[in-house]
Amino acid sequence: MVQAIAVAPGELAQAAVSDVVWEQANALIQAHDPQPRVGRRRTSQRQILVAIAYRELTGCGWNQLPRELGDDSTVHRTYKRWQRLGILDGLLATLSLDRAGYRAPA
């Protein structure tokens, strides 16, 4: 008999963006959406990717993101920018998540 283990969605999202996954995702982000040379520094792109993973896992609304995952408006703006730049699908594929939080086999 298989016993289910309760894991908080935030922990699951954090685990989904492991160091290996982050290296792949960061390469994609840097190639298509590098940090501007002037202006304010952006919020951690890894933190934003964790927040997006959380939203993908839970299906929650942007304004329902836990505070520890960052500002919902910042996460949403970045999500829309990555979508507009055409890298969002690649980032989500890198995460290989389904709604249940299981990683797709490689």
Phi and psi in degrees as a GROMACS rama.xvg file:
@    title "Ramachandran Plot"
@    xaxis  label "Phi"
@    yaxis  label "Psi"
@TYPE xy
-90.6869  131.765  VAL-2
-105.452  130.693  GLN-3
-73.8287  143.123  ALA-4
-111.844  126.727  ILE-5
-79.4903  123.293  ALA-6
-130.864  132.92  VAL-7
-64.902  140.525  ALA-8
-56.3782  -35.1418  PRO-9
-62.6674  -39.9252  GLY-10
-67.2484  -38.2997  GLU-11
-65.306  -43.0065  LEU-12
-64.1731  -41.7571  ALA-13
-61.3531  -42.2271  GLN-14
-66.81  -31.2757  ALA-15
-66.178  -27.2523  ALA-16
-103.828  64.3599  VAL-17
-67.3915  172.245  SER-18
-59.8223  -39.9637  ASP-19
-65.5198  -46.4627  VAL-20
-62.5615  -41.7839  VAL-21
-62.9621  -39.2778  TRP-22
-58.4221  -44.3748  GLU-23
-66.2544  -46.2155  GLN-24
-65.9662  -41.3677  ALA-25
-63.8738  -37.9132  ASN-26
-61.0128  -41.5442  ALA-27
-66.1126  -43.4311  LEU-28
-64.0916  -47.3485  ILE-29
-64.3256  -31.9883  GLN-30
-71.5055  -31.9355  ALA-31
-116.422  -16.713  HIS-32
-146.796  60.582  ASP-33
-68.4771  160.539  PRO-34
-62.7205  129.466  GLN-35
-62.3032  151.45  PRO-36
-76.5907  -21.2597  ARG-37
-124.418  161.018  VAL-38
95.516  -174.937  GLY-39
-67.6799  147.412  ARG-40
-70.0708  143.662  ARG-41
-74.1932  157.809  ARG-42
-62.371  152.385  THR-43
-50.4311  121.694  SER-44
-65.5215  -30.5608  GLN-45
-66.8842  -42.384  ARG-46
-61.9697  -39.2477  GLN-47
-65.8427  -40.9587  ILE-48
-64.6556  -36.9615  LEU-49
-62.937  -42.6821  VAL-50
-64.1402  -39.77  ALA-51
-66.2771  -40.4862  ILE-52
-61.4499  -41.4125  ALA-53
-60.0276  -45.9196  TYR-54
-64.3208  -39.6815  ARG-55
-64.5892  -37.738  GLU-56
-71.3898  -39.2537  LEU-57
-98.0654  -25.1833  THR-58
74.9397  15.1087  GLY-59
-71.6973  163.433  CYS-60
-76.0847  162.047  GLY-61
-57.7841  -41.7879  TRP-62
-76.6084  0.625663  ASN-63
-103.627  4.633  GLN-64
-64.7247  136.476  LEU-65
-60.4679  143.947  PRO-66
-56.3263  -34.9216  ARG-67
-66.7292  -12.2018  GLU-68
-92.7305  0.930169  LEU-69
109.587  175.449  GLY-70
-70.339  126.866  ASP-71
-61.2207  -36.007  ASP-72
-66.9285  -40.6196  SER-73
-64.6702  -43.9383  THR-74
-62.8566  -44.7316  VAL-75
-64.2338  -43.7917  HIS-76
-60.6195  -42.728  ARG-77
-66.0947  -42.178  THR-78
-55.2603  -48.9324  TYR-79
-65.1058  -38.3192  LYS-80
-65.0562  -44.7275  ARG-81
-65.0908  -34.4533  TRP-82
-65.2654  -45.8409  GLN-83
-63.4349  -36.9585  ARG-84
-77.8651  -10.05  LEU-85
82.1965  17.0257  GLY-86
-105.731  -8.14499  ILE-87
-61.2369  -45.3774  LEU-88
-59.9591  -40.0077  ASP-89
-65.4502  -39.1317  GLY-90
-66.135  -43.3647  LEU-91
-65.9327  -35.9617  LEU-92
-65.9566  -36.2353  ALA-93
-62.2385  -37.3088  THR-94
-70.8988  -30.7199  LEU-95
50.3208  50.09  SER-96
-105.394  148.883  LEU-97
-116.11  175.856  ASP-98
-61.2863  -25.4567  ARG-99
-81.2594  -9.68339  ALA-100
90.4313  10.5331  GLY-101
-90.732  142.675  TYR-102
-81.762  138.407  ARG-103
-70.9587  146.377  ALA-104
-62.0239  142.423  PRO-105
